[in-house]
Amino acid sequence: VLCIFLLSAMIVSYVAHRRGESLSPGKKNLPESLPPGLNLSTPLYYVHGVNGSLADMSSETISKIDPVDGYQVDGKRTIFVKLAAFRDRLCPRTIEHAYSKAAYPSRVVFGAVQQLEPGDPTCTTPERPCLLFPDQPLCSPSLLNNIRIYEMKASEARGPFVARAYAEKLYRGETFVLQVDAHTVFADRWDEILESQWDAADNEMAVLSHYPSIAIVDEASKTLLPDTRKVSVPVMCDAVYENNLIKYGSQPEINVQSERKRLGNAGNELKDRPL
């Protein structure tokens, strides 16, 4: 059981490829529920050294794609955080909180799909004016450069699964992929903790999954805060463990179930099971 105070934490397995390749723009029709004649332009999935989408490749071509270490900063591993936000005013607070609590913020990259109506705040809107409060994470040019945005109209949204699929297309070869909600509270040094837990699994295909604890909205500051009124560990009600017991060992337990908040490694999943 992974007991981190993170309102959302999970790493998804991907093939990690070197940074620097660009995505070719492409158009794909969404389900027939879209208005007639409407196509949404989205980038293709990132593939190092290959111009195109894995879904359009032959098995022979895919087998020749060599997985390499993910894009690094100062020789260290990086984390790609993907999220989907449907008119979520807490999206920028989530990104700010992630950077302010990270042990190594320069190694954290965001890929956000924001579905907005005119007048909605974007995921990169700072809480206060940068001119007066320049130390905010969303006022930092270097951190803003680490935030990739795909924007679409709220009226064209087709649920979180479609939006999360779009967010995956903003991946550029980082070592890890972390999927969270757009209203998330992070623990101190969350990035360091998650990497340490993944290393403890001693399995290159490991995916860490966690049900988040409760957070509350502070009405004065309109920000997310941890709920300290009670301490509990969320569990999956339909989970069945060996002999009805949960084992607390030094290594994460293998399970067939996972939550949508997850952290995954730079493994071979995307290569072996292309999207």
ABEGO torsion letter per residue (X at the ends): XBBBBBABBBBBBBBBBBBGBBBBBBBBBBBAABBBGBBBBBBBBBBBGBBEBAAABBAAAAAABBBBBBBBBGGBBBBBBBBBBBGBAAAAAAAAAAAAABABAAABBBBBBBBBBBGBBBAABBABBAAABAABAAABAAAAAABBBBBBBAAABAEAAAAAAAAAAABAGBABBBBBBABBBBBBGAAAAAAAAAAAAGBAABBBBBBBBBBBBBAAAGBBBBBAABBBBBBBAABBBBGGBBBBBABBBBBABBBABBBBBBBAAAAABBX
